[in-house]
């Protein structure tokens, strides 16, 4: 009886809580105007403010107008030692040296702060700092992911391209176009070819048998990432049905995906200018006559063995995939070309495997030829740089269909490339393919649309990202979701003003950085005020600066820098620092660099393995590289503290810091040196007394270990 009463009660509650049915009239009702994020930003007029003495640039006018509306005053300016430390970590991701701090603190001349900003923006370390945030967005990694998680030996070239682009202040619109369609728009520019590696950062399951499903998953990932990175929208929610909250239909999703339908991911693209390739070919021509007969005979010996091995592996795949492979290249459909390419990666026969399968007599002849060929190839000119990149499988694209509930086997209406209907409902104007063209030209059209000054999202999304990293939170608090479920902008007029400023500055990111960090709002201290907190507890109105914890990568770099161990060698293949023994053995680990100096390069160069994040970074909230990350989580946990207290790396850095501070004349001088190196300021009288008392029973290494574990070291005021 009780169970029945309970059931009826729950049924009644459920019945009463059901939403009222939507009437036909309500279904047909459309909003009179599009949501704010889909309206092209227009530069607003500066608001009227009462007090102008605090204002340093237009940003402050918008901030102060909101504060005055709530009867709040901005905070006091931070100290000069705090400002140089804040600026250094924000712009180059490294702490200032004691000498740099002293020079800035003692420079009372006009423009000292602005000169500091310019020096940091011009530093080659700037690109290394800001590339980290971009790599979070595009889910960069040096390995494939999934179970095999194979290494991508040339992925680092894309990482270095991003670093160079930021250092050169490459216009943001050009930066986007190169990544979306560099091969189409700038075919003779090696940098633009490397830039298309943006698409290659898709996690890839190398040994998948359902290749058409894998192709669809790659297309989904490319489409979703484009929406998140450049448009700040969760367009992936429209893959299986119309978006539940934003004006994005399922048809829109697949119209966007159609731009990528002809994708061809490659790992063998030569990243060199045509003249460099021609010069090398001239040098190779002289060796060709000697090597050609040898290579021809080797191919005759190899072909039967290779064919046998390939046929054995090919039989494991579905019939349509085998048919794509067996169809002559000139007769393959665009889809068959893609599937055959994906299959070819799995059917590739390694040389050792092929030689082992040869009969002894054939193997002996082949080996003799190989020895002769190796002597000839030793005289070859150095190989040109090879990169991973994305182009098109040909001038014709496979058809794109709306998929019922996102199922690749349930194709519905065919669609052509197009944009989000809320912005532009017309089909994309794809130009006719010219004679001899190797691509469809579709991605070029998408790239131009994304960087059109009338696009309502591209500039807004990027300036919001810059604001987020400088102030701790974006003007839109959900940087990857400008839609209905995202947060509304705290200062909408300021966001639009900055978006217009980015475009009118020639898409210069450094110009926007400069505006933000020279504002009075940025220069505020972090002091908490009871009166202001009562009105605005979350500091949405920016009545003070937000205190921020360093990212794991920046914390590691800071320890290396203050201890004198940091290797500032730029670019090149990724490095492999030491791993804890308990992680290295069961997870496979990686080949640790033998030279400690190489291990101590900046964290941006640490190998990114999708299935095993570097422990120091992982425990400090580094994102999962399998998906895009617009905003890192910041947690406070016991394992973080335990790692910093007990970890070998922290202790090694403490020892190095102690050695660096050992040149002082007495204990007090040593304490002063440690504080200046680690915290960018001298210790106060109380800290000196505590440190000297500690040294009576401890040693300098232990004191350094304590200082490296201070909150002040891990946080920026």
N, C-alpha and C positions, 0 to 999 in steps of 0.2 A: 504493500500500500504506500509506504514512504517513497519507494523507488518511483512509483507511478506519479505521485504528487510532485516529486522532484523533476521528473521528465516533463510534466505539463507546465511546471513553472519555467523551466528552461526554454520550452517551446514558445511560451507566451512572451518571454523576454526577447527571444530571437525575432519573433514576429513583429513586435513593437519597434525593434531597432532597425528593421529593414528600411532602406531609403524609399521615399515616395516614388511611384512610377513616373517616368519622364513622359510628358505629353507630346503629341505631334507638334504642337505649337512651339514648345520649348526646344525640341530637336531642330527645328528649322531656324531658330533664332541665331544670328551670327553677331559677333562683337562689331561695334561700329568702327573700331580702329584696331590695328595690330598691336600686340604687346610692345612695351617700351624697347625691348632688346632688338626688335625687328624693324625699328624705325631708324633711318639714317641719322647719325648724330649731327647736330647743328651747334656751332660754337655759341654758347650762351653769353650774355652780357655779365660782367662782374657784378655781384650783388653789392648793395649799399651797406657799409659798415660804419659804426660810430667811431671806433678808435683805429687809427692807421699806423700808429708808432710801432706796433709789433710786426707788421707786414713786411716781408722781404721779397716776395714775388706773388703772382696771381693765385697760386695754390693757397696761400695763407688767407686770401680774401674769402674764398669759399669756406675754409675751415672756420675762420673767425665769425663769419655770418651765422653759421649754425650755433656756435658757442654763445654768441650774443643773444640769439633767440631764446636760449635756455638760461640766460643770465649767468653764464659761466665764463671764466677767464682762462686763457691758455697757461700752461706751466712755465716755470722758469727755464732758462737755457741751461743745458748740461755744461759741466766743466769742460775745459779744453782737452784735458787728458781723456775724458769720457768720449768726447766728440771724435778725436783722432782714432781711438780704438773702435768706435762704432763704424766710422767711415771705412777704416781699413778692412774690417771683417765683411762689411756690406759690399764693397766694391772689388776687393781682391781676395777675400777669404783668408787672410793671414793677419796676425797681430803686428802692430808697429814695433819697430826696434826702440830701445830706450833713447837712442840718439834722435830718432825721428820725433818721439814724443817731446823731448826737451826742446828741440828746434821749434816745434809748433807752439808749445806752451809759452815760450819766451818771445815769439814773434807777434808783436802788437801792431805791426804795420797794416794799413788797409788792404783788404784782399787776401790776407794770409789763408783764410779758410777756403776761398775759391781756388787759390793756387794749389792747395792740398787736394781738392777735388779733381782738378785737372791732371795732377801728377798720377793719382790713382787710376783715373780713367784711361790714361795713356800707358799704364803698366801692362806688360804681357801677361801678368797674373790675373788681370781683369777677365780675359776670355776664359781662363781655366775656372774661375769662380762661377761665372754665369752660364757656362756650358753645362754645369752640373744640373741646374734646374731644367734646362732644355732636355737633357738626356732622361730625366725623370718623366717628362711629358711623353717622349716618343718611345718609351720602354726599351732603351738601349741595353744591349748585352753583347758579350763576346762569345756566347754559346746559343745553341738552338732552343734549348728547353725540352720539355717532355722527358720521356724516360732515357733516351740516349744522350741528350744534352751535349751533342758534339760541338767542338770548338769551331768558331768562325774566325779563321786566321787573319782576315783583312778587315774585320769590323771596325777596328780602331781608326781606320782612315776617315770614316764618317765622324767619329768623335773629334778627331783633330781638325776636320773641316769646320765643325761647329765652333771650336775654340778660335780658329783663325777668323771666322766670320764675325764673331763678337769683337775680337781685338781690332779688326779693320773697320768696325762700325758699318758693316755691310747694310745697306738700306733693308729694312725689314720686309718690304714687298719683294725685293730681289731675292732675299733669303728664302721666302716662301716659294717663289716661282722656281728657284733652282731645285728645291727638294721635291716639289710636286712633278715638275716636268723639265728638269735641267737638260736631259738628253734631247728633248724636242726643241727647246727654246735656245739653248746655247751648246750645240753639239760639239764644237771645237774647244770648249773650255773644260779641262780636266776636273776643275773644282766643281763644276755643275754636274758632271757625271758622278763624282763621289757623293754629291748632295742627295742624289736619288736613293742613296742608302737609307734615307728616311723610311722608305717603304720596306726595305729589307729587314727591318727590326722586328718583323712579325715572328713570334715564336713558331718554330717549324718542327713538325713531327716527321723525321726523316724516313722512318720505316712504315709509314701508313700504307695499307693495301687499298683502301677506298679513296683513290686519288681525286675523284670528282667531288667527294665530300670535303677532302682536304683543300681543294681549290676554292670551294665555297667558303670555307672557314678563313682562308687567307683574305679573300675579298671582303668578308664581314669585318675582319680585323682592320684592314686598310680603311674601310669606310668609317667605322666607329672612331678610329684614331684621328682621322681627318676632322671629323665633327668635334671631337673633344679638344684637340690641340688648337685649331685655328678658329673655330666658331664658338667654342665654349658651350656646346650642346650635347645632350645625351641622345644623339640621333639613333644609337643602337637600340633604343627602346621601341623603335618603329620597325624593327626587323620582322617581327612576327604578326604585328597588328598596328593599326594607327596609334601614334603616341597617345598615352592616356591623359597627358596634361598639356603638352605643347602642340602648337599647330603644325605638326609634321605627320604626314600620312605615310602609310606603308609604301605607297607608290613613290613618294618623294625619296624614301630610303633607297629604293632600287634604282631610281633615276640617278641619284648621286653615285651609286655603286657602278653604274654603267660606264662612268668615266675610267674606271680601272679594269674593265672587263677583259682587256687584251694584255694584262700584265705579264711580264716575263722577268722573273728574278734571276739574276746572273751573279756568278762569283768570279768571272774571268775577264772583266772589263779592264782594258788597259787605260790607266788614268794618266795619259800623256798627250801633249799637243801633236797635231798631225806632222809637223816638221821633225819632232823628236822621233816619232814612229818611222818616218821616211829615212832618217839618218841611220837608224838601227837596221832597217831592212837592207840598206846599201851595204853595210858591213857584213850582214848575214849572207848576202848573195854570193860573196866570194867563197864561203864555206859550203854553199848549197850543192855544188857539183860533186864535192867529195862525199857528202853525207847522203845524198838522194838515193844512190844505188843500195847503200846499206839499209836505209830506212825501208825501202821498197821490199827488200828480201825479208827483213824482220816482220813486216806486215803480213807477208805471205805465210810465214811460220806461225804468226799469232792468230790469224783470222779463224781457222777451224776451232782452235781451243776457246777463243773468245766467244764464238757463236754458240758453242756447246754450253758454256757456262751461262751465257745470257738466256738461252732458251730454257734452261733448267729453272732459272729464277723467274722468268717471265710467266711460266705456267702457274705460278702462285697467285696471279692477279685476275680480277674479273675479265670476262671475255671482251667487253667494250674497250677496256684499257689495252689489252693485247692487240686488238684490231687497230687502235690508234697507232701503236708502235709499228705494226706490220704494214700499214698504209704508206706508200712512197711519200716522201716529204712534199713534193709538188702537188700531191693530191689530197693532202690532209686538210681538214677544215680547221679554222682557227682554234676551236675547242680541242680537236685532236692534237694540234701542235703543242698546246699547253699540257695536256695529259701525257703526251709522249716525252716532253721535257721533264716533267715531274717523275715519270717512270725511269727515265734515263739516269737519274741521280741514284736510283737504287740498283740499276742494272750495271752500273759502272764496275768494270773488272779491274781490280788492283793488279799491278805488275807482278808482285810476288805470288799472288794467287794463280795468275795465268801461267807463269813459268813453272810453278810446282805441278800443274796439271799436264805439262808437256811430256811426251815420251823422252826417255833419256837421250837418244840420238839427236832429236830435234832440240832439246834443251841445251845440249852441248854446242850445237851450231849457233843457236840464238845467243848464248852467252858470249861466244867469240865475237859475234857481230856487235853486241852491246859494248864490249870492251873497246873495240875500234871506234864506235860512235862516241863514247864518252871522251876519248882523246881529242876528237874533232870539236865536240861541244865545249871542251875546256877553253877553246880559243874564242868562244862567242863573246860579244860585248855584254856588259851587265844587263840583266833583265830589267824591263820597265816596270813601274809600280802597277800592281793589279789590285782592283777593288771590287767589292760587292756593290751592285747597282741594280736598278730596275728600269726596264724599257718595255716596249710592246713586242708581242710575238710576231707581229706583222702589221701591214696597213689595214687589215680587216679584223674587226673584233667579234668574238662569239656573241650571240644574242643574250640579252639580259631579261630575265623574267621576274615578275612579282612571285615570291614563293609562299605558298599557303603555309601559314604558321612558321615560316622560315625554313621549311623542309626542302632541301635541295632536290628531292625526288618528286615534289608536287608543284610543278611549274604552272603558273596561271598566265596572266596578261603579259605580253612582251612590252618592254619600255625602252625608250631612247634616253641618252644622257640628258639630265636636267637638274635644276637647282631646287632648293626648298621653295615650295609654291607660295609660302607666306611672303617671300622676298621677290621671287620671279617665277611665275607659273609657266612661262613659255619654254619650249624645248631649247636646249643649248644649240647655238649655231655652230655646228662642227663644220669647218671648211672642207671642201672636197680634197681627197688625198691626191697629191701631185705624183707624177710619174717618177718612179724610183724611190718613193718614200718608204721608209722602213717601219714607221709607226702610224697610228691612227690619228694623231693630233688631238685626241680627246683631252688628255691631261693638260695640255697647254691652255685649252679653253677654261678648264676648271681653275688653273693657276691664276689666270687673268681675272676671273670672277672673284676669287678669294681676295685679290689685292686691289680690286677696284675701290676707289676712294668712297664710292657710294655704298659699298657693302657695310651693313649696319653693325656687324659683329667683329670683324677681324681686328680693327684698331682698338675697339673697346676692350676686347679680351686681352690683348697684349699689354696695354697700359695698366690694366687691373692686375696682371701678373707681376709687373714691376712694382706696383704699389704694395702688393702683398708681401714681397720679399724685403722691401724697405721698412714697412710699418708693422709687419707682423700679421696683418690681415688685409685682404683686398677690400676695395670699396664695395665690390660684390663679394660677400664672404664665401661664396661657393664658386671658385674660379673656373671649375669645369662644368658648371650648370647655370647658364644665364636664362634658363627657362622658368616656367611657372613654379616649379618645386624648389628652385634655388632661392637664395636670399635676395631681397630687394637691395639696391644700392643705398648705402648710407648717405652718400653725397652725389646724387645723380647728375647734377649740373657740372660738378667737378670732373666726373668720369667723362662726360661728353666733351668738356673743354680739353681734357688731356688727350682724348681720342683724336680730336681735330688738330691738336698741336702736333701729335705724332705724324699725321699725314702731311701737314703743312711744313714740317721741318725736313721733309724729304725722307720720311720714315726712319729718322735717326733715333736709335734706342739710347745712345749716349746723351742726346739732347734731352730726352725725357728723364734719364737718370739725373742729369745735372739739375734740372728743375726741381726734382723731388728732394735731393739731398741738400740743396742750398736753401730750401724753404725754412721758415721759422718753425713750422710744425714739426719738421724732421729734427730740428736742433733742440727740441724740448728735452728736459730731464725726465726721469722715470718716477719721480716722487709721487706717492699716492696722497690724495687729498680727500678728506671725509666729505666735505661739502659737494665736491664734484662727483664722487662715487655714489652719493645718495641719488643724484639726478641721472647719472649715466654710469652704472656699475660696470658695464662691459667696455667702457672707453670707446664707444662707437663714434663719438664726436671728436676724439683725439684731443682731450684736454691735457694729456701727457703722452710721452713716448712709451711704447710697450717694451718691456724687457723680454728678450728672446734667448732661447738656448741655442747653442751651436749645434749644427748637424754633426752626425758621427764623422763624416769625411773632414769637416772643418776642424773638429776637435782633434782628430789625429794630426792634421796638418799643423795646428797650433802647437801641439806637443813637440813635433819635430822641429818647428821653427824656433821656439824659445830655448830648446836644448842644443841648438846649433847643428842638428842632424839632417835638416831638410835638404834634399837634392832638387834643385830647381830646373833640371833638365826638362825641356819641353818636347811634347809630341813623341810619336813612335809607338811600337808595340806595347801592349799592356804588361804590367808587372805583376809578380806573384809574391806577396809578403808571406811571412810565416803564418802557419795555422796552428791552433791548439791541437795537441796530439789526439785528444778524444774526438776531434772532428775530422782530422786528416785521414785517419785509417778507415773508419767505417764509411765515409762519404767519398772516398777516392782521392780527395785532396787535389793538389796541383803541384807542378814542378817549381818549388820555391827557388827564387833567384839566388844564386850563390853569393853574389856581391851584395853586402849589406847596403852599400851606397845606392844600388839600384832599387832595393826594397823600400828605400826611404824617399822615393819620389812622391809627388803630390797624389792625393787620394783619387783625383779624377782619372789617374792612369792605372788604378788597381783593376785587375781582371774582374769582369762582371760575369759570374757564372749563375745562370738562371736557377738551377736547382740547389745552389749552395751559396747564399749571400755571405760575403766576408763577415765573420762574426762580430767584429768591432762595430761595423756599420749596422748590421741587422739589429743588434741589441739597442742601438740608438735610433731606431725607427726608420732606417733606410727603406725605401719602397720595394715592393715585389716587382721585378723587371718583366714580369709576364703581362702587365697591363699598365696603361698610362696612369700617371700620378700628377694631379694638378696641385695638390696640397698635402704635405707630409703630416702624418699624425705626430704629436709630441706627447710622449708618455713619461711618467716618472715611476720607476720600478726598482725593486731591490736588486735584481740582476745587474742593472746598470751600475749601481754603486759598488757592488761586489766586483764587477769587472774592472772598474777604475781603481779600486783599492788593491785587488789581488792579481790583476792581470800582469803578465810578463812585460808587455809593451810599456805600460805606465811606469813600471819599475825601471826599465831600461832608460826611459826618457828622464826619469828622476836622477839616475846616475849621471847621465850626460849633462843635465842642467847643473848638477853639483860641481862637475868638473869645469863647466863654463864659468861658474861663479867663484871658483877657487882662487882667482887672482887678487881678491880684495886683501887689504892690509890687516884687517882684524875681523872678529866675528860680526860686529855691527855692520861693517862694510859688506860682508858676505850676505847678510840678511837683506840689506838694501838692494844689492845686486839681484838677488833672487826675485824680489818683489817687482823690481823694475823690468826685468826680463819677462816674467810670467804674466804680470797684471798691468803693466804699462804705467805704474805709479810707484812712488816711494811708500814704504810702510809708515803708519802713524806711530805715535809714541807707545801706545798700548800694544800694537803688533810687534814692535821691536822688543819690548819687554818680554812678551810671551815667547817669541822666537829665541831670545837669548837664554831664557830659562829652559826651554826645550833642549837647546844645544848642550846644556850642562850634563844631561843624561842621555842624549841621543846624538845623531850625527847629521851632517849636512844633507846626505842622501835622503834620510827620513824626513827632514824639513821640506826638501823639494817635493817629496812624495805627497806630503800634506798639502802644499800649495797647489799642486796640479789637481788635487781633488776638491779644491774650494769651489763653491758655487760661482764665485766671481770669475774664475777661470773658464768655466763652462757656459756662462751667460754673458750677454752683452747688454749693458745699460744704455 
